[in-house]
């Protein structure tokens, strides 16, 4: 049962631990940055997202919010946001029909700006809602950016979209430290098992995979990395991890965690050779990295043995899937820490401001987040941490512009 009190406390706690967004919110509120604009959001609906949505509304925007994943909503936070007058269309455990109905409700606002996570909202604006004139939008995650770039490549992207995922203050911290900690949190919460002494296979050594591998090793796990990119594979090995094919790694695995953005990373041939008791979890956006279809087809029996833990009996062994193969850090955990999302959502807010002020000069293509936004968030974050750093002297600046002499 959703608790209004608990939801408000979660929002208050998150806001208190998001000092960068708080500074930005104060300016936005004073300037009414988004006055008269409509903003449609499809993000994981939990406390940090709630703080971002309230920040945009307090800046003059009319805001509607839906979830970007059927299992990632915190119902307590939804209750609190609704009590504060926010238009939120989300609940934990949505059916596919409910999920899309909620996205439809957001788009019925006719948003001027969208903030998307995974690309479903953007896709609907290019299929069922083509008549809506959008000034521009932001995309939060790798999966959505891949979809956007495919749309641009095919010449069908109708409005400018900003690749927030690859802003340095996003992927270096959110994807690495946020995903690393929150994935571990979700797995431990779902299973109540030890990590120390276990063999953990991490599929993918992008920024998310790096973070997961790092945190698992920190908990005492023997970590194996699987990759398709030879450069990332070498990097993983030189970072001290074993590297091998999934077909070999899964035979040793106590846990397998996927973080690739690709479908069927773990499939039939892997389940058949996985050892008894192996636990599979996913930290990628969609629930297709660990093939549920293959698990269903291969298993003789399936049952829920613990909340968010399903057991599949295949021959004389049992395999386990966490959180229906969806984002385990949000299904069974609390999502990224507030201090991490402070940086990511500050980038979202400042990039939305950039769209509002500069949309007339933007083309329908995928843009990188402007460097000045990255640096502004970094400066504000350092300030909130009480850290001062050096600056170049005038002589050093001149030295950087010299070409005749190196001394």
Secondary structure, DSSP 8 states (H G I E B T S, - for coil): ---HHHHHHHHHHHHHT-HHHHHHHHHHHHHTTTTT-EEEEES--SHHHHHHHHHHHHTT-EEEEE-SSTT---HHHHHHHHHTT-EEE--TT--HHHHHHHHHHHHTT--SEEEESSSHHHHHTTTT-TT----EEEE-SHHHHHHHHHHHHTT---S-EEEGGGSHHHIIIIIIIIHHHHHHHHHHHHH----TT-EEEEE--SHHHHHHHHHHHHTT-EEEEE-S-HHHHHHHHHTT-EE--HHHHTTT-SEEEE-SS-S-SB-HHHHHHS-TT-EEEE-SSSTTSB-HHHHHHH-SEEEEEETTEEEEEETTEEEEEEGGGSBHHHHTS--S-HHHHHHHHHHHHHHHHHHHHHGGG--SSEEE--HHHHHHHHHHHHHHTT-------HHHHHHHT--S---
